[in-house]
Amino acid sequence: MVRDLIFDVGMNNGDDAAHYLSKGYRVVAVEADPTLVDLARERFQEPVRTGQLELVNAAIGPKEEIAQFWVCDTKREWNSFDRSIASRYGLPHSSIPVQCRPFRDLLRQYGTPFYLKIDIEGHDHYCVDDLDRGDLPQYISLEMGPLETVFKLRDLGYERFKLITQNNHTCLAIDVFGTRERVKRQLRPYPALFRVGRRLSQMGQTLRQSLEPSRPNRTIAGLQRFPPGSSGPFGEDTDGSWQTLPEVAYTWVAYQLGHSRYGLPSLTVWHDVHAARRLP
């Protein structure tokens, strides 16, 4: 593992890379969209010149090849090999040919990073599958999908987990033993009462939010602010406490079922799972 190296796989507009560079890390930023790479080359002229930032214009895939890649014309963070992702809500989109590279090639070329950030719209597993159990990043984050995502990280050797929303970079955590959770457990055998209680809870949450003054996203890790959609802080700078695998699995399932203070999941709220190896 190279302790001063970070991989930003799915660089998008470069907001995450800018944070890593500001903390003094060397960064390998991987991006399939050549337009975004050109913009990053202009934005980060000095780090590119000094070699602190390496821009790799490629998509991560199972093998080296040229493949069709879907670009969302108005929301480029949704670019994907999956057309249904790039065309969400009927947004205009088009396909371009891109160079694909296996992730293991990048590991051989640059070494194993201290932190690996992955956000490549439904294809994060191509990176995870190529990781070497004997030489893992200390920290890793990727978009949370099926619960199997966490188990795959556990099987690799990661022991601590957090679910971080990309909207405001706060930690998703459920107080398993709180009063609200106890009430919900008591009401579950009575579906009608459970639905009424959940509806009242959602109404109360909406009312509280309407009465609170509007305020910008909370600042985390010093003065750095992170735009919605970025992966934000990493490692020990992330919000909240680390959870064990059973705890984070319970949190995710409860959230997906709407059995939490966060209400029902929304298509406009995205989460990353952050994982850490045991500290040496």
N, C-alpha and C positions, 0 to 999 in steps of 0.2 A: 504493500500500500504506500502511495506517495502522499505524505501528510499535507503538502501545500497545494494539492491538486483537487479541483472540482470538475465534474462533468455536468453540463447543462444540456440534457438531451430533450429536444423540443424547446429551443431557445425562444421562439416566437419573437416578440418585440425587443427582447434583451433586458427587461426590467430585473429579472433574477440575476442575470450575468453581471449587471451593473453593481448589484449588492455584493456579490462574491468578489468582484474586482476591488471594491472599496475596502474590503476586509483584508486585502493583500494576497488573496489566493491566485494561483494560475488557473485559468479556465479553458476547458475545451468545450465549445458550444456547438452543438449539432442541430442543424435545421435543414429540412427538406426544401422549403420554399426559397427559391433563389432571390426573390424580391426582398424577403426579410433579411437574408444574408447581406445583400447590397446595402440595406438600410443600417444594419449593424456595423458593417465595415466603415460607413460614414460616421456613425455615432461614436464608435470606439477606435478612432484612428490611432491614438497614442498607445493604448494597450496592444493593439494589433501590431504596431510598429516595433514595440519593445519585445514582443513575444509573450507577454503576459496573457493574451487572449489568442486562442487558435480557433478560427471559424471553419467548420466542416460542413460543406453544402452536400448533404446526403440524407437519405432516409434509412432508418434501421429496419432491416428485414431478415428473413431466414437465410438468404444467400445473396451473393453479389449478382446484380442484374439491373436492367432498366425496367421500371414499372410505372404504371399510370397512377398519379397521385391527385386527389381531389382537393381543390383550393376553394374555400369559402370567400367569395369576393369582398364581402363587407365585414366579416368577423374571422380573421385569419387564424385565430387561436383554435378554430374548429377544423382546420385543415386535417385531412386524414386519408388513409387508403380506403376507408369505409365511406361510401358516398352518402349514406344515411346520416352520418355525423356532420359532414360538410354542408349538407343541404337542410339542416334543421330549420323548422318554421318556414320552409319554402324560400330560404335565402338564395340569391343567385350564386352559382358555383360553376367551376369548370375544371377540366383535368389537364395535367401537364406531365410529361415524362420526367422521372427523377432517377438518380443513381441510388441504388440500395446497397447497403453494406451490413454484414453481420456485426453485431456489437462486439463479439470476441476479437475482431480485427482491430477495433479501436483500443481495446484493453491491451493487446499486444503492442500496439504502436506507442501508446502514451503511458501505460501502467494503470494500476488500480487506483481510483481516486479516493480521497478521504471522505467525500460526500458525493453521492450520485443522485441527481434529481432527474426524474423521468416524467415527461408529460407529452405523450405522442398519441393521444386520442384513440384509445382502444387497442394499442399495440405495445403497451409497456412490457408485456411478457417477453417480447423478443430480447430485451435487455436482461431481464431477471433470469431467463433460461440460460444465458451465457455466462453468468457469474460463477466464479470458482470458489467453492466452499473453503478452500485453503487460503484464499487471499481476497477477502471481502472488504468493501468500503465500510468505514466505521459507522456511517449514517447513510440512509437511503430514503427517498420518498418517491411515491408514484400515485397516480390517480386511483382512488379506492373504487373497486368494482364489486364483484362477487366476494363473499367472505373467504373464499379459497385464496384470495390474494394474500391475506394475513398468514394463513397456514403455510403458504409457499415460502414466505419470508422466514417463518419460524423454522421450517425444515432446512433452510440455508444456514441458519445459525443466529438469527436475530431474536432478541429476548425482550426488548422493550418497545412499546408501540404508543402512538398517538394518532388520533384522527383530527386533522386540521382543515377547517373550511377555507376555501380559496376566496371567499367573499370578504372576510375581515380577519382571517388568519388567527382565529381563536380555536381553542381545543374543544372538541365535542366530548362531553363527559356527562355521565348519568349517575346521580347519587342513588345507588342501588338500594340503600337502606333509608332513604328519605321518606318523609310523610307522604309525599305525592305518589311515590312508587308503591308504598304499602297500600294506599287507597286503591290504586289501579289493580293491584293483585287481588284485593278483596272483591272488586267489582267484576273481574273477568268472568266468573261463572254466570253473570247476569248481563248478557250482551246489551239489552236495551238501556239499562242503567249506565253501563260502561260508555255507550255512545253519548248519552246525555252528559255525563261527567266530562268526557273529552271535549265535547262541544262547548261546555261552559268554561273549561280551562282555556280553550283557544280564544273564546270571546274576551276573557279576562286579560290574556296576553296581548291581544290586539288593542284593548282599551289602554293598558299600561303604556304600550308603545306610542299610541296617539297622544298621550299626555306628556311624554318625555320630550324635552327640547331636542331638535336635530343636532347631531354632532358628527364630526368626521370620524373615519375609522380610527380605532385605537392605535396608538403608536406602540410598537413592540421592538425590543432590542435597541434601546437608545433612541435617536432622533429619526431613524430610517422609517419611512412609510412605504407600504407595499400596495400597489394598485390591486383591485379585485381581479381575480383570474391568475395572478402570479402565485408561485409556490411560497414566497415569503421567507421568513427566518428558517433556519435549519438547525439540527442538532440540539444542543442545550439551550439555544436561544428561542426555541419554539414555546408557545404558550402552554400552560397546564402541566400536569404531572404525567410521567410515563406510566403506562398500564401494562399488565401482564397480558398474555394471549387470551385467557378466559375473560378478563375484564373488558378488553377492547372488542372481543367478539360479542359479548352481551350488549355493550354500548351500541354497536352497529346494528344488531338485530332489533333492539328496542327502538332505535331511531327509525329504521326502515318500516317497522310496524306501526309507527305513530304513537308508541307507548312512552313518550318522553316529553319533557317540557318544551321541546323544539317544535312540536306539532308534526303534521304530516310532511314527509319529504317533498321537496320541490325540484322541478327540472332546472330551476335557476340557481340552485345551491349545489356547489361541488366540493368534494372533500379529497384531500390527499391522506394517505397513510404514511406516516413517518416511522421508521424503525431504526433501532440502534443495537449494536453489539454491546456485550458487557464491557464496561470501561476497564482498561488494563490496570 
